[in-house]
């Protein structure tokens, strides 16, 4: 019996040892996973620091910078003023040359009144923007916005909405306008927007890396952010379901707009938003409707497009009727049938943005087919006459173009802008050239910006 008890204790001891070994292995595996996670987070943190340093290293000697803000950015990442980055000769020389200017710069920017900004000078400025490492997609969009007459005038008028909040995009964009105004007054030809770039990289995770990004996507992100920050409605009403079959087309649109504006109401809505009505016609001739708001009008390119087409041809293709399969029964005939879908414009924007979809979502390839640009665009064929008066011609005039040269994952963005109402200039980062050739010769348009003529 004694031997049996000893044998049993021996077996139990082995089980305890095995359990302890399994437990220790489990702890080790969990520790390894935690360590790997920490290493991954540390590498991301390191990349974030290196990104900031790479951007700052591109600072030019002849530009005014706010060193205090850059120091704060790097200190937030755990760096101090003894870091090698702050021995950068350009930064040191800049401090020695402009100490008084840098000391008071932030206060000056926040206290300036909109009357100090010469809007006409900004709208007609030919100020180049340095490329801070794959930032041509930002530069091209900023040049378009800076030269968008309606937007700039109304944006400055609404400065009380954002001027006291330095965590907003609007605040940093307003300060950028102030910097541009100062550079124009000093007759400078180029500007480094390092502070604005750092804000974008810190605020939007999509842009934390120094990578090339899509200009159309960037435009939508910043305009949506402006819309949120400049919203006139501080208390948004709850979402509400609207039943289309209980409303006529006109009453449905009226109710849709009422609910939309109770939630979203800003200068971005006033200027850029376009409203589209979708009409679905059943084989029994019953028609249902839906409405949608868009910042820009994405335009698909026909698959068989090889020869040069006009912009109006692209619009014809995107507004053409198509047959769609419904999954629900028609409320009138009670059958699931194909519907004829048609789109029309029910509310016109003051600035119309056409975004050419050159990237095929299925293949991921870029379509570089040439598209002939029309400087004046008549869109009366695409409107719903129940909402928009068709007795008058509806003409939009081209004032801005963004092109993309290269492939899907790499390339270069440039903008072309009409200044003084008639002269076209090419804005290629910090290089500005007057266009002596016909603007219609530009065949690789990526985004087009039209203003509505009265």
C-alpha positions as a printed NumPy array, in Angstrom:
array([[  0.   ,   0.   ,   0.   ],
       [  2.86 ,   2.299,   0.876],
       [  4.455,   1.662,  -2.488],
       [  1.172,   2.436,  -4.219],
       [  0.854,   5.775,  -2.394],
       [  4.387,   6.661,  -3.399],
       [  3.661,   5.704,  -6.976],
       [  0.473,   7.831,  -6.937],
       [  2.319,  10.875,  -5.537],
       [  4.963,  10.402,  -8.2  ],
       [  2.316,  10.379, -10.958],
       [  0.538,  13.407,  -9.502],
       [  3.84 ,  15.236,  -9.245],
       [  4.549,  14.554, -12.885],
       [  1.13 ,  15.926, -13.838],
       [  1.768,  19.062, -11.786],
       [  5.126,  19.503, -13.488],
       [  3.569,  19.012, -16.922],
       [  0.819,  21.518, -16.084],
       [  3.389,  24.029, -14.843],
       [  5.46 ,  23.508, -18.006],
       [  2.347,  24.035, -20.173],
       [  1.469,  27.125, -18.167],
       [  4.992,  28.513, -18.51 ],
       [  4.936,  27.817, -22.276],
       [  1.579,  29.59 , -22.505],
       [  2.976,  32.634, -20.665],
       [  6.033,  32.589, -22.928],
       [  3.866,  32.489, -26.083],
       [  1.694,  35.303, -24.785],
       [  4.82 ,  37.301, -23.879],
       [  6.258,  36.705, -27.339],
       [  3.015,  37.93 , -28.881],
       [  3.015,  40.994, -26.632],
       [  6.657,  41.702, -27.425],
       [  5.963,  41.371, -31.167],
       [  3.024,  43.734, -30.779],
       [  5.193,  46.222, -28.877],
       [  7.897,  45.975, -31.535],
       [  5.281,  46.586, -34.235],
       [  3.909,  49.615, -32.366],
       [  7.463,  50.85 , -31.752],
       [  8.27 ,  50.563, -35.463],
       [  5.088,  52.454, -36.341],
       [  6.053,  55.112, -33.798],
       [  9.578,  55.213, -35.214],
       [  8.185,  55.585, -38.754],
       [  5.98 ,  58.416, -37.552],
       [  9.004,  60.205, -36.106],
       [ 11.062,  59.565, -39.248],
       [  8.205,  60.863, -41.388],
       [  8.218,  64.154, -39.5  ],
       [ 11.999,  64.38 , -39.672],
       [ 12.024,  63.654, -43.425],
       [  9.481,  66.4  , -43.978],
       [ 11.412,  68.905, -41.87 ],
       [ 14.674,  68.042, -43.623],
       [ 13.104,  69.387, -46.826],
       [ 12.821,  72.882, -45.371],
       [ 14.464,  75.466, -47.586],
       [ 16.789,  78.18 , -46.308],
       [ 14.838,  81.022, -47.887],
       [ 11.489,  80.243, -46.231],
       [  9.863,  81.485, -43.041],
       [  8.952,  78.727, -40.627],
       [  7.549,  78.61 , -37.103],
       [ 10.25 ,  76.664, -35.279],
       [  8.336,  76.617, -31.986],
       [  5.509,  74.636, -33.574],
       [  7.927,  72.163, -35.18 ],
       [  9.788,  71.728, -31.875],
       [  6.468,  71.01 , -30.142],
       [  5.552,  68.443, -32.81 ],
       [  8.827,  66.582, -32.259],
       [  8.756,  66.92 , -28.474],
       [  5.304,  65.294, -28.491],
       [  7.027,  62.284, -30.04 ],
       [  9.59 ,  62.134, -27.253],
       [ 12.336,  64.174, -28.921],
       [ 14.018,  67.141, -27.237],
       [ 15.856,  70.194, -28.506],
       [ 19.192,  68.366, -28.326],
       [ 18.111,  65.951, -31.041],
       [ 20.303,  66.008, -34.174],
       [ 17.312,  67.24 , -36.149],
       [ 17.526,  70.605, -34.435],
       [ 21.12 ,  71.015, -35.543],
       [ 19.829,  71.295, -39.119],
       [ 21.739,  74.285, -40.522],
       [ 18.708,  75.609, -42.394],
       [ 16.641,  75.743, -39.228],
       [ 19.48 ,  77.304, -37.202],
       [ 20.173,  79.933, -39.86 ],
       [ 16.472,  80.644, -40.156],
       [ 16.193,  81.227, -36.416],
       [ 19.152,  83.608, -36.435],
       [ 17.751,  85.575, -39.392],
       [ 14.106,  85.714, -38.366],
       [ 13.996,  85.39 , -34.594],
       [ 11.621,  88.283, -34.046],
       [  9.369,  87.203, -36.908],
       [  9.132,  83.633, -35.611],
       [  8.528,  84.785, -32.038],
       [  5.359,  86.694, -32.909],
       [  4.124,  84.723, -35.891],
       [  1.44 ,  82.578, -34.211],
       [ -0.068,  85.567, -32.405],
       [ -0.151,  87.577, -35.619],
       [ -1.883,  84.793, -37.54 ],
       [ -4.61 ,  84.283, -34.961],
       [ -5.289,  87.987, -34.413],
       [ -5.423,  89.043, -38.043],
       [ -8.79 ,  90.157, -39.309],
       [-10.134,  88.926, -42.643],
       [ -9.833,  92.509, -43.923],
       [ -6.041,  92.082, -43.777],
       [ -6.222,  89.362, -46.428],
       [ -6.259,  90.744, -49.932],
       [ -8.639,  88.252, -51.531],
       [ -8.121,  89.526, -55.068],
       [ -4.355,  89.1  , -54.755],
       [ -4.755,  85.548, -53.464],
       [ -7.212,  84.599, -56.215],
       [ -4.778,  85.832, -58.856],
       [ -1.583,  84.72 , -57.118],
       [  1.13 ,  82.745, -58.875],
       [  2.83 ,  81.386, -55.769],
       [  4.545,  78.011, -56.122],
       [  4.332,  75.375, -53.362],
       [  7.392,  73.294, -52.521],
       [  6.994,  69.519, -52.711],
       [  7.702,  68.059, -49.252],
       [  8.032,  64.488, -50.492],
       [  5.148,  63.043, -52.539],
       [  2.881,  65.984, -51.671],
       [  1.989,  66.974, -55.235],
       [ -1.517,  65.55 , -54.677],
       [ -1.966,  68.037, -51.795],
       [ -0.354,  70.94 , -53.669],
       [ -2.563,  70.515, -56.74 ],
       [ -5.784,  70.48 , -54.684],
       [ -4.713,  73.459, -52.551],
       [ -3.931,  75.526, -55.653],
       [ -7.422,  74.826, -57.002],
       [ -9.129,  75.739, -53.703],
       [ -6.995,  78.855, -53.215],
       [ -8.095,  80.052, -56.658],
       [-11.785,  79.132, -56.226],
       [-13.359,  82.589, -56.038],
       [-16.671,  81.737, -54.374],
       [-15.179,  79.34 , -51.854],
       [-12.342,  81.596, -50.634],
       [-14.601,  84.629, -50.173],
       [-17.193,  82.718, -48.142],
       [-14.611,  80.696, -46.223],
       [-12.977,  83.872, -44.898],
       [-16.354,  85.36 , -43.952],
       [-17.007,  82.34 , -41.713],
       [-13.691,  82.579, -39.847],
       [-15.438,  83.1  , -36.487],
       [-16.389,  79.407, -36.715],
       [-12.812,  78.158, -36.512],
       [-10.298,  80.933, -35.794],
       [-10.095,  80.122, -32.069],
       [ -9.725,  76.359, -32.465],
       [ -6.229,  75.394, -33.581],
       [ -7.179,  71.702, -33.798],
       [ -9.316,  72.212, -36.891],
       [ -8.45 ,  71.941, -40.553],
       [-10.223,  75.255, -41.141],
       [ -7.933,  77.028, -38.676],
       [ -4.802,  75.714, -40.4  ],
       [ -6.16 ,  76.504, -43.858],
       [ -6.985,  80.061, -42.767],
       [ -3.46 ,  80.491, -41.387],
       [ -2.13 ,  79.163, -44.684],
       [ -4.096,  81.875, -46.504],
       [ -2.521,  84.424, -44.16 ],
       [  0.94 ,  83.081, -44.934],
       [  0.223,  83.245, -48.652],
       [ -0.987,  86.812, -48.231],
       [  2.263,  87.712, -46.412],
       [  4.401,  86.013, -49.078],
       [  2.597,  87.926, -51.831],
       [  3.17 ,  91.209, -49.994],
       [  6.863,  90.364, -49.718],
       [  6.875,  89.533, -53.451],
       [  8.008,  85.967, -52.772],
       [  7.582,  83.396, -55.548],
       [  7.412,  80.172, -53.519],
       [  6.123,  78.933, -50.177],
       [  6.78 ,  75.899, -47.992],
       [  3.577,  74.665, -46.347],
       [  5.359,  72.393, -43.865],
       [  3.033,  73.23 , -40.954],
       [ -0.057,  72.421, -42.978],
       [  1.508,  69.15 , -44.174],
       [  2.404,  68.14 , -40.604],
       [ -1.167,  68.847, -39.482],
       [ -2.555,  66.667, -42.285],
       [ -0.151,  63.819, -41.483],
       [ -0.889,  64.002, -37.733],
       [ -4.661,  64.268, -38.12 ],
       [ -5.501,  61.82 , -40.888],
       [ -3.977,  58.347, -40.541],
       [ -4.251,  57.792, -44.301],
       [ -1.49 ,  60.376, -44.818],
       [  0.883,  59.481, -41.98 ],
       [  3.392,  57.921, -44.388],
       [  5.278,  59.896, -47.028],
       [  3.432,  58.162, -49.85 ],
       [  1.705,  59.288, -53.024],
       [ -2.084,  59.446, -52.591],
       [ -5.126,  60.118, -54.728],
       [ -6.009,  63.793, -55.224],
       [ -9.741,  63.116, -55.692],
       [ -9.9  ,  61.267, -52.381],
       [ -7.941,  64.017, -50.61 ],
       [-10.319,  66.674, -51.974],
       [-13.365,  64.788, -50.677],
       [-11.778,  64.309, -47.251],
       [-10.917,  67.969, -46.692],
       [-14.201,  69.32 , -48.099],
       [-16.151,  66.931, -45.851],
       [-14.018,  68.1  , -42.923],
       [-14.715,  71.756, -43.789],
       [-18.407,  70.895, -43.968],
       [-18.304,  69.354, -40.492],
       [-16.373,  72.263, -38.957],
       [-18.447,  74.989, -40.635],
       [-21.832,  73.348, -40.103],
       [-24.453,  75.93 , -39.129],
       [-26.399,  73.273, -37.217],
       [-24.862,  72.667, -33.818],
       [-27.595,  70.194, -32.85 ],
       [-28.317,  67.717, -35.605],
       [-31.785,  66.213, -35.84 ],
       [-32.071,  62.403, -35.715],
       [-32.178,  60.434, -38.949],
       [-35.676,  59.777, -40.25 ],
       [-36.967,  57.228, -42.749],
       [-38.88 ,  58.655, -45.724],
       [-41.238,  56.346, -47.583],
       [-41.068,  57.136, -51.292],
       [-44.366,  55.5  , -52.199],
       [-46.233,  57.812, -49.82 ],
       [-44.917,  60.959, -51.54 ],
       [-45.016,  62.518, -54.975],
       [-41.68 ,  63.315, -56.609],
       [-41.857,  66.994, -55.643],
       [-42.975,  66.424, -52.055],
       [-40.374,  63.667, -51.611],
       [-37.569,  65.989, -52.727],
       [-38.845,  68.761, -50.466],
       [-38.935,  66.445, -47.454],
       [-35.511,  64.981, -48.303],
       [-33.905,  68.442, -48.495],
       [-35.582,  69.605, -45.297],
       [-34.174,  66.647, -43.362],
       [-30.767,  66.907, -45.024],
       [-30.324,  70.619, -44.263],
       [-31.382,  70.067, -40.646],
       [-28.229,  67.959, -40.319],
       [-25.813,  69.314, -42.948],
       [-25.803,  73.033, -43.689],
       [-22.578,  74.866, -44.511],
       [-20.86 ,  76.869, -47.239],
       [-19.584,  73.549, -48.617],
       [-23.191,  72.425, -49.139],
       [-24.046,  75.825, -50.669],
       [-21.143,  75.804, -53.12 ],
       [-20.166,  72.262, -54.069],
       [-23.006,  69.845, -53.385],
       [-25.009,  68.531, -56.327],
       [-28.297,  66.68 , -55.919],
       [-29.116,  63.683, -58.122],
       [-32.547,  62.126, -58.542],
       [-32.651,  58.431, -59.449],
       [-35.779,  57.309, -61.302],
       [-36.664,  53.605, -61.411],
       [-39.375,  52.61 , -63.877],
       [-40.941,  49.153, -63.623],
       [-42.148,  47.242, -66.682],
       [-45.668,  48.085, -65.499],
       [-44.685,  51.808, -65.846],
       [-44.759,  52.474, -62.08 ],
       [-41.944,  54.916, -61.144],
       [-40.153,  55.199, -57.811],
       [-37.595,  57.855, -56.841],
       [-34.558,  58.349, -54.638],
       [-32.328,  61.361, -54.041],
       [-28.641,  61.64 , -53.184],
       [-26.196,  64.461, -52.461],
       [-22.652,  64.461, -53.822],
       [-19.583,  66.673, -53.408],
       [-18.377,  65.805, -56.876],
       [-19.716,  63.975, -59.915],
       [-17.663,  60.821, -60.574],
       [-17.575,  60.034, -64.297],
       [-16.927,  56.524, -65.569],
       [-15.072,  56.104, -68.857],
       [-16.661,  53.694, -71.374],
       [-14.645,  50.473, -71.706],
       [-14.44 ,  50.814, -75.483],
       [-13.225,  54.416, -75.34 ],
       [-10.072,  54.628, -77.459],
       [-10.387,  57.769, -79.54 ],
       [-10.566,  61.235, -78.01 ],
       [-14.021,  61.925, -76.575],
       [-15.428,  65.206, -75.344],
       [-16.451,  65.75 , -71.73 ],
       [-20.063,  65.999, -72.886],
       [-19.73 ,  62.499, -74.39 ],
       [-18.602,  61.209, -70.987],
       [-21.615,  62.887, -69.358],
       [-23.933,  61.335, -71.967],
       [-22.533,  57.905, -71.102],
       [-22.966,  58.366, -67.332],
       [-26.484,  59.795, -67.567],
       [-27.78 ,  57.235, -70.053],
       [-30.635,  54.879, -69.184],
       [-29.763,  51.398, -67.95 ],
       [-31.633,  48.242, -66.952],
       [-31.26 ,  47.114, -63.341],
       [-32.561,  44.026, -61.524],
       [-34.813,  44.713, -58.533],
       [-34.896,  42.225, -55.641],
       [-38.204,  43.479, -54.226],
       [-41.702,  43.212, -55.61 ],
       [-43.188,  46.237, -57.343],
       [-45.883,  47.843, -55.153],
       [-48.233,  48.134, -58.136],
       [-47.899,  44.949, -60.193],
       [-46.651,  42.756, -57.336],
       [-43.864,  41.133, -59.383],
       [-40.071,  41.214, -59.212],
       [-39.125,  42.721, -62.544],
       [-36.317,  44.593, -64.231],
       [-36.455,  48.366, -63.865],
       [-35.232,  51.106, -66.168],
       [-32.935,  53.405, -64.209],
       [-32.324,  57.023, -65.162],
       [-30.409,  59.79 , -63.368],
       [-31.067,  63.53 , -63.518],
       [-29.75 ,  66.598, -61.703],
       [-32.334,  68.132, -59.357],
       [-30.189,  70.813, -57.666],
       [-27.26 ,  72.51 , -59.393],
       [-23.991,  73.328, -57.583],
       [-22.306,  76.707, -57.893],
       [-19.025,  74.872, -58.508],
       [-19.292,  71.618, -60.449],
       [-16.497,  69.073, -59.907],
       [-16.175,  66.293, -62.474],
       [-13.968,  63.455, -61.234],
       [-12.829,  61.281, -64.121],
       [-12.644,  57.645, -62.935],
       [ -9.498,  56.588, -64.763],
       [ -8.783,  53.662, -62.408],
       [-10.723,  50.493, -63.254],
       [-12.114,  49.025, -60.007],
       [-12.06 ,  45.5  , -61.447],
       [ -8.596,  45.387, -63.007],
       [ -6.884,  48.141, -60.994],
       [ -5.454,  49.535, -64.212],
       [ -5.39 ,  53.173, -65.252],
       [ -7.171,  54.283, -68.42 ],
       [ -5.035,  56.967, -70.094],
       [ -7.394,  57.521, -73.018],
       [ -7.434,  61.141, -74.24 ],
       [-10.452,  63.286, -73.337],
       [-11.119,  66.559, -75.112],
       [-11.842,  69.374, -72.652],
       [-14.733,  71.788, -73.205],
       [-14.22 ,  75.187, -71.59 ],
       [-17.955,  75.852, -71.577],
       [-20.313,  73.06 , -70.628],
       [-24.065,  73.12 , -71.26 ],
       [-25.735,  70.602, -68.947],
       [-29.404,  71.267, -69.715],
       [-29.74 ,  67.724, -71.144],
       [-29.021,  66.252, -67.698],
       [-31.45 ,  68.208, -65.509],
       [-34.887,  67.278, -64.213],
       [-37.207,  69.983, -65.518],
       [-39.578,  69.529, -62.577],
       [-36.916,  71.084, -60.34 ],
       [-34.784,  73.26 , -62.624],
       [-35.992,  75.835, -65.146],
       [-34.912,  74.649, -68.596],
       [-36.026,  77.778, -70.416],
       [-32.623,  79.341, -69.708],
       [-29.355,  77.827, -70.831],
       [-27.352,  76.28 , -67.995],
       [-23.702,  76.979, -68.715],
       [-20.657,  76.167, -66.612],
       [-17.245,  77.68 , -67.316],
       [-14.005,  75.767, -66.723],
       [-11.538,  77.406, -64.311],
       [ -9.407,  74.524, -63.026],
       [ -7.939,  71.199, -64.166],
       [ -5.935,  68.556, -62.331],
       [ -3.984,  66.021, -64.348],
       [ -2.177,  62.852, -63.314],
       [  0.915,  61.657, -65.139],
       [  2.147,  58.109, -64.553],
       [  0.706,  54.82 , -63.372],
       [ -1.736,  53.843, -60.612],
       [  0.739,  53.575, -57.722],
       [  3.139,  56.296, -58.763],
       [  3.157,  59.457, -60.809],
       [  2.753,  63.194, -60.507],
       [ -0.141,  65.651, -60.119],
       [ -0.276,  69.122, -61.655],
       [ -3.012,  71.734, -61.791],
       [ -3.963,  74.212, -64.505],
       [ -5.855,  77.32 , -63.403],
       [ -7.475,  80.212, -65.245],
       [ -6.372,  83.538, -63.726],
       [ -7.738,  86.999, -64.447],
       [-10.689,  85.272, -66.148],
       [ -8.781,  84.485, -69.316],
       [ -5.103,  83.46 , -68.854],
       [ -4.228,  79.855, -68.034],
       [ -1.225,  78.894, -65.877],
       [  0.371,  75.558, -65.071],
       [  0.984,  74.996, -61.327],
       [  3.614,  72.262, -61.025],
       [  4.552,  72.332, -57.324],
       [  6.927,  75.325, -56.961],
       [  7.116,  75.962, -60.73 ],
       [  4.512,  78.231, -62.349],
       [  4.329,  78.663, -66.122],
       [  1.932,  80.562, -68.348],
       [  0.171,  78.31 , -70.859],
       [  0.603,  79.585, -74.392],
       [ -0.874,  76.48 , -76.016],
       [ -4.593,  75.803, -76.251],
       [ -5.854,  74.396, -72.931],
       [ -8.005,  71.984, -74.929],
       [ -4.793,  70.164, -75.888],
       [ -4.646,  68.752, -72.358],
       [ -5.97 ,  65.23 , -72.846],
       [ -5.149,  63.489, -69.536],
       [ -7.562,  65.365, -67.252],
       [ -8.202,  63.729, -63.878],
       [-10.489,  66.322, -62.255],
       [-12.286,  69.288, -63.821],
       [-13.639,  72.34 , -61.969],
       [-16.447,  74.413, -63.483],
       [-18.178,  77.53 , -62.125],
       [-21.819,  78.237, -62.914],
       [-22.418,  81.321, -65.048],
       [-25.3  ,  83.595, -64.087]])
